[in-house]
Structure formats: structure tokens, C-alpha cells
Amino acid sequence: MSAIKRISSGGEFEGKVGYCRAVVAGGWVHVSGTVGQGSGVVDQCRSALDVIGKALDEVGAGFADVVRVTYMLPDRTDFEPCWPVLSEVFGANPPAATMIECGLIDPKYRIEIEVTALLPQ
């Protein structure tokens, strides 16, 4: 039986809602939906990816190990401006991906990103 490791980033909603940034279990890294800081969707996208990257790094994984990514945006037209950032991060190792148009926890957030990665052997 494998151990479960929980990673906290200290985000404001982790304690309020009762979740952690990432959970490592069974060789997988499950990173919670992550919003970023900034005034526009591209800045928030970069910021969210930075938080996700730190969580992956903490367990010895990286963006090349991501097998699935889900993007959630309140306005689907905000997704295209993020494509160059996403291509830069995932381009050489593209994961399976889904984009969902939905409401987020606070209207100031323009994008939320969730990933699942396979721990490197």
C-alpha cells in the first residue's frame, strides 16, 4: 500500500474549503484547481502555472510529467490569449486537455487550471 503525501501552498482557500494544493498517491500527482494573481487572464494563467510548477517540483515532478490538464474559465473567449503561454509550458510534452466554461469561486479570477501528473520513475 502506498503512502499518501499532501502538499500545501498556503493558499487562502485551502483552509477555508478543506483541501490541499496537491496529493501524491499511487505514483500520481493530483494538483487541485489553481487560480493565479494578476489583472488579466494571461497574467493569471502564468501565475497559476507557477503555483502548479512549484507543487510538482516539490514532489520531484515537472510539466513534462503532466498527463491531463483541465482549464476552467468563466469566459471561453479568454482562453485563446493563453494559448502561447500554455504552448510554451506544455508544447514539447502535450497532455490530454479539456477546457470548461464555468463560474469560478470569485469573479476576479479569469482562469483556473488543474493537472494530473505521473511521478517519474
N, C-alpha and C positions, 0 to 999 in steps of 0.2 A: 504494500500500500504506500503510495507516495504522499509526501508531506504537502501541505498547502501553505504557501507563503503569501502574505498580504502586504502590499506596498501602499503607503500613504504619501500624498504630495502636500498635505496640509491645506488643501482647497477648502474654501468656505462652506461648501455644501456637503463635504464628506461627513462631518459630524452631525450636521442638521438632518441629513437624509438617512444616514447609516450605511455608507458604502465606502470602499477604498478605491484608490486610483487604479490599481491592478491586482489581479490574483494569479498566482502561478500554481498550476495543478496538473498532474499527469503529463508533464512535458509541454504544456501550453501556457501562454501568457495571454490573459484576457484583460485588456485595458478598457476601463469604463469610458462612456461618452465624455468627451473633454471639450470644454469651450475655452476660448482664448481671450486675451485682452487686446484692446485697440479700438480705434474709431470706425474702421471699415472691415468688410468681410475678409479681405486679403490679409490685413494685419492680424485679425483674429485667427485666421487659418494658420498662419505662420506660428503664432503664439501657442495655439492648441497642439500643433505638431511638435513644438519644443517641449511642452509638458509631457507628451506621449513619448518622445525620444528619451527623455530623462528616466521615465519609468522603465522603458525597455532596457536602457543601458544599465540600470540598477540591478537587473537580473541577468545581464550578460547577453542580451539580445539587441537587435537593431532593426531598422526599417526593412532590410533585406530579408528578415525572417517573418515579416508580416504576410499572412496568407489570406486575410479577409479584412476589408475596411468598409465601414458604413459612414456615410456623410448625411447629416440631418441639417436642413436649412429651412427657415420659415418662408423664404422666397427663392424658388428654384432658379430664378434669373441671376441670383448672386453666385451660383455655382461656377459658371464659365470663367469669371475673373480669377478663380482659384486654381484653374487647371494648370497654369505654368508652375505654380508652387508645388502642386501635387505631382506633376510630372518630374520635377527636379528631385523630389524626395523618393518617389516610388518608380520612376521611369525604367531603371535598369532591372528592377525586380517587381513587376506589377502584380499586386494581389487581386483576388476577386473583389469586386466593389459593388456597392449599392448606394444610390442617392435617394433620400426620402424628403419630401416637402412636409414639414410639420411645425407645430409650435414648440418653442424651447422654454426653459424654465424662467427666463427673464427676456423681455423684448429687446434689451440691449445686445443680446447675443445674436449673431448672424449665421454662425455655423457651429456644429458640434460634430466631433469625429470620434469614432470608436474603432479599435483594432483588435484582432486576434493574431498572435504570432506563435510560431513553433520554436521552442528553445533549441539553440544549436547543440549538436552532439559533442 
